């Protein structure tokens, strides 16, 4: 009954996530499926990042001497996490505007004479 109250976009996102999950589940061993929820709790949210962590764990356990493959996995994970935290141009501008506003408010509270003149 609660599902009927969800907005359509949330329903689609939930359905898409379930579809993606079943897609990835077929590529995982039973041990990896057990590890996936634990990997998803780690910082980095996206299921793909969790999947990379699980696969990297498997590679290290099965082929610890294969440093080329381990380093390639680490590079992929690093790029995925960096991409997740990269801000869009609009988000950067909004953040810069918000920081500017906060600094002006703090500055005018601490030194009202200087900020009153600069606003004229």
Rosetta silent file (secondary structure, phi, psi, omega in degrees, C-alpha in Angstrom):
SEQUENCE: XXXXXXXXXXXXXXXXXXXXXXXXXXXXXXXXXXXXXXXXXXXXXXXXXXXXXXXXXXXXXXXXXXXXXXXXXXXXXXXXXXXXXXXXXXXXXXXXXXXXXXXXXXXXXXXXXXXXXXXX
SCORE:     score description
SCORE:     0.000 S_00000001
   1 L     0.000  -37.353 -179.757    0.000    0.000    0.000 S_00000001
   2 H   -65.251  -29.182 -179.968    2.895    2.371    0.780 S_00000001
   3 H   -63.921  -29.452  179.169    4.255    1.818   -2.738 S_00000001
   4 H   -67.489  -24.141 -178.946    1.129    3.497   -4.188 S_00000001
   5 H   -83.906  -12.069 -179.521    2.045    6.695   -2.359 S_00000001
   6 L   -71.003  140.559  173.661    5.528    6.877   -3.928 S_00000001
   7 L   -61.508  155.185 -177.394    5.979    9.414   -6.717 S_00000001
   8 H   -57.164  -40.005 -178.505    6.339    7.848  -10.165 S_00000001
   9 H   -64.239  -36.461  178.343   10.019    8.812  -10.422 S_00000001
  10 H   -69.356  -35.861  177.193   10.813    7.024   -7.151 S_00000001
  11 H   -64.098  -44.538  179.359    8.967    3.941   -8.383 S_00000001
  12 H   -63.500  -41.909  179.665   10.981    3.968  -11.620 S_00000001
  13 H   -63.359  -41.776  178.659   14.241    4.442   -9.707 S_00000001
  14 H   -64.828  -42.092  178.748   13.395    1.549   -7.380 S_00000001
  15 H   -64.805  -40.805  179.002   12.468   -0.673  -10.343 S_00000001
  16 H   -64.341  -42.089  179.506   15.670    0.306  -12.155 S_00000001
  17 H   -64.321  -40.963  178.498   17.751   -0.445   -9.071 S_00000001
  18 H   -64.813  -40.912  177.994   16.087   -3.842   -8.671 S_00000001
  19 H   -62.626  -46.524  178.715   16.698   -4.598  -12.363 S_00000001
  20 H   -61.082  -41.907 -178.497   20.369   -3.562  -12.027 S_00000001
  21 H   -60.753  -46.466 -179.557   20.738   -5.617   -8.865 S_00000001
  22 H   -65.141  -34.585  176.656   19.458   -8.774  -10.554 S_00000001
  23 H   -61.720  -49.187 -179.269   21.783   -8.085  -13.510 S_00000001
  24 H   -69.455  -35.337  179.881   24.829   -7.831  -11.236 S_00000001
  25 H   -56.377  -37.838 -178.303   23.745  -10.753   -9.073 S_00000001
  26 L   -67.682  -20.515 -179.399   24.075  -13.104  -12.037 S_00000001
  27 L   -91.965   -5.326 -175.505   27.726  -12.053  -12.445 S_00000001
  28 L  -103.300  146.922  171.448   28.618  -12.676   -8.787 S_00000001
  29 L   -75.046  169.161  178.705   29.607  -15.859   -7.039 S_00000001
  30 H   -59.156  -42.286  179.413   27.668  -16.845   -3.919 S_00000001
  31 H   -62.996  -39.289  179.469   30.528  -15.512   -1.743 S_00000001
  32 H   -68.568  -36.583  177.168   30.510  -12.197   -3.653 S_00000001
  33 H   -63.702  -34.036  177.437   26.735  -11.868   -3.237 S_00000001
  34 H   -68.894  -37.484 -178.393   27.256  -12.240    0.511 S_00000001
  35 H   -77.117  -25.059 -174.231   29.947   -9.519    0.447 S_00000001
  36 H   -56.149  -47.161  179.045   27.997   -7.054   -1.728 S_00000001
  37 H   -59.981  -37.674  178.009   25.749   -5.616    1.042 S_00000001
  38 H   -64.883  -42.490  179.285   28.820   -5.044    3.220 S_00000001
  39 H   -65.236  -34.886 -179.740   30.613   -3.315    0.332 S_00000001
  40 H   -68.165  -23.084  178.483   27.562   -1.137   -0.316 S_00000001
  41 H   -77.323  -16.198 -179.491   27.737    0.212    3.248 S_00000001
  42 L   -70.866  157.825  178.566   31.215    1.571    2.621 S_00000001
  43 L   -58.860  129.731  179.621   31.676    5.199    1.658 S_00000001
  44 L   129.989    3.266  170.163   30.966    5.563   -2.022 S_00000001
  45 L    41.159  -73.355 -165.916   27.275    4.642   -2.290 S_00000001
  46 L   -50.542  141.760 -178.939   26.721    3.510   -5.851 S_00000001
  47 H   -60.772  -33.774  178.926   26.217   -0.205   -6.396 S_00000001
  48 H   -63.166  -37.634  177.256   28.819   -0.166   -9.150 S_00000001
  49 H   -67.533  -41.037  176.311   31.402    1.089   -6.658 S_00000001
  50 H   -61.973  -41.375  178.803   30.356   -1.632   -4.233 S_00000001
  51 H   -62.458  -43.718  177.058   30.664   -4.177   -7.040 S_00000001
  52 H   -59.249  -40.962  178.862   34.171   -2.940   -7.866 S_00000001
  53 H   -63.277  -42.906  179.362   35.131   -3.310   -4.209 S_00000001
  54 H   -64.092  -45.737 -179.862   33.812   -6.876   -4.087 S_00000001
  55 H   -64.918  -40.456  177.613   35.586   -7.829   -7.314 S_00000001
  56 H   -62.112  -41.590  176.498   38.819   -6.197   -6.149 S_00000001
  57 H   -58.862  -43.437  179.637   38.559   -8.168   -2.906 S_00000001
  58 H   -64.308  -42.819  179.823   38.141  -11.394   -4.941 S_00000001
  59 H   -62.807  -44.638 -179.629   41.119  -10.600   -7.159 S_00000001
  60 H   -63.346  -39.205  179.522   43.336   -9.876   -4.153 S_00000001
  61 H   -70.272  -39.881 -174.846   42.243  -13.121   -2.481 S_00000001
  62 H   -88.563  -32.526 -176.595   42.622  -15.290   -5.609 S_00000001
  63 L  -136.696   59.934 -175.534   45.585  -13.626   -7.344 S_00000001
  64 L   -62.319  -22.683 -179.427   47.488  -11.516   -4.804 S_00000001
  65 L   -80.972  -13.915 -178.215   50.669  -11.755   -6.905 S_00000001
  66 L   -85.115   73.599 -175.637   48.945  -10.236   -9.966 S_00000001
  67 H   -64.389  -30.984  179.062   49.767   -6.646   -9.062 S_00000001
  68 H   -61.503  -44.166  179.315   48.955   -5.363  -12.560 S_00000001
  69 H   -69.673  -40.430  178.380   45.368   -6.564  -12.207 S_00000001
  70 H   -61.695  -46.274  179.994   45.113   -5.357   -8.592 S_00000001
  71 H   -65.458  -35.507  176.555   46.402   -1.905   -9.570 S_00000001
  72 H   -64.731  -41.161  177.152   43.998   -1.785  -12.522 S_00000001
  73 H   -64.062  -41.955  178.151   41.116   -2.583  -10.164 S_00000001
  74 H   -63.996  -40.728  179.117   42.234    0.089   -7.719 S_00000001
  75 H   -63.191  -41.980  178.593   42.485    2.619  -10.570 S_00000001
  76 H   -63.563  -43.550  179.531   38.949    1.773  -11.707 S_00000001
  77 H   -63.538  -43.398  179.746   37.620    2.099   -8.163 S_00000001
  78 H   -60.661  -44.567  179.084   39.436    5.404   -7.669 S_00000001
  79 H   -64.006  -39.667 -179.028   37.989    6.828  -10.898 S_00000001
  80 H   -65.519  -44.150 -179.799   34.487    5.683   -9.977 S_00000001
  81 H   -68.099  -40.935  178.603   34.621    7.252   -6.526 S_00000001
  82 H   -62.169  -40.426  178.595   36.172   10.470   -7.894 S_00000001
  83 H   -62.890  -40.528  179.896   33.427   10.678  -10.507 S_00000001
  84 H   -60.056  -37.901 -176.137   30.782   10.275   -7.824 S_00000001
  85 H   -92.992   -5.221  179.365   32.128   13.237   -5.895 S_00000001
  86 L   -68.926  133.539 -179.505   32.877   15.460   -8.903 S_00000001
  87 L   -90.199  144.092  173.292   30.621   18.507   -8.978 S_00000001
  88 L   -70.794  165.663  178.937   28.857   19.698  -12.101 S_00000001
  89 H   -59.407  -43.411  179.883   29.586   23.241  -13.310 S_00000001
  90 H   -63.451  -42.213  179.402   26.199   24.398  -12.011 S_00000001
  91 H   -64.671  -38.672  177.677   26.785   22.779   -8.607 S_00000001
  92 H   -62.688  -43.790  179.978   30.214   24.444   -8.375 S_00000001
  93 H   -64.512  -43.244  178.548   28.674   27.846   -9.170 S_00000001
  94 H   -62.676  -41.899  178.363   25.895   27.328   -6.625 S_00000001
  95 H   -63.924  -44.201  179.238   28.434   26.271   -4.012 S_00000001
  96 H   -61.676  -42.467  178.167   30.638   29.292   -4.784 S_00000001
  97 H   -63.862  -41.564  179.945   27.631   31.633   -4.500 S_00000001
  98 H   -65.420  -42.332  178.193   26.581   30.065   -1.202 S_00000001
  99 H   -64.173  -43.105  178.205   30.104   30.353    0.228 S_00000001
 100 H   -58.096  -45.000 -179.989   30.308   33.980   -0.959 S_00000001
 101 H   -63.431  -44.349 -179.540   27.007   34.803    0.770 S_00000001
 102 H   -63.661  -44.383  179.886   28.038   33.142    4.024 S_00000001
 103 H   -63.273  -39.054  177.757   31.398   34.927    4.062 S_00000001
 104 H   -65.905  -40.810  178.211   29.715   38.282    3.424 S_00000001
 105 H   -63.932  -44.052  178.703   27.224   37.676    6.234 S_00000001
 106 H   -65.622  -44.786  179.727   29.983   36.701    8.663 S_00000001
 107 H   -61.200  -42.700 -179.145   32.141   39.620    7.515 S_00000001
 108 H   -69.204  -29.362  177.269   29.337   42.150    7.906 S_00000001
 109 H   -72.863  -36.633 -177.795   28.571   40.818   11.396 S_00000001
 110 H   -84.300  -32.653 -174.228   32.228   41.056   12.458 S_00000001
 111 L  -142.956   69.905 -172.898   33.158   44.265   10.641 S_00000001
 112 H   -60.089  -33.103 -177.935   29.962   46.119    9.621 S_00000001
 113 H   -62.836  -43.625 -177.350   31.708   49.353    8.623 S_00000001
 114 H   -68.429  -40.103 -177.000   33.817   47.726    5.917 S_00000001
 115 H   -78.897  -27.400  176.881   30.977   45.699    4.460 S_00000001
 116 H   -67.022  -36.891  178.881   28.494   48.580    4.523 S_00000001
 117 H   -71.469  -38.212 -176.068   30.884   50.605    2.328 S_00000001
 118 H   -73.621  -19.172 -179.378   31.543   47.749   -0.113 S_00000001
 119 L   -83.924  -15.401 -179.065   27.808   47.200   -0.719 S_00000001
 120 L   -71.809    0.000    0.000   27.270   50.802   -1.922 S_00000001
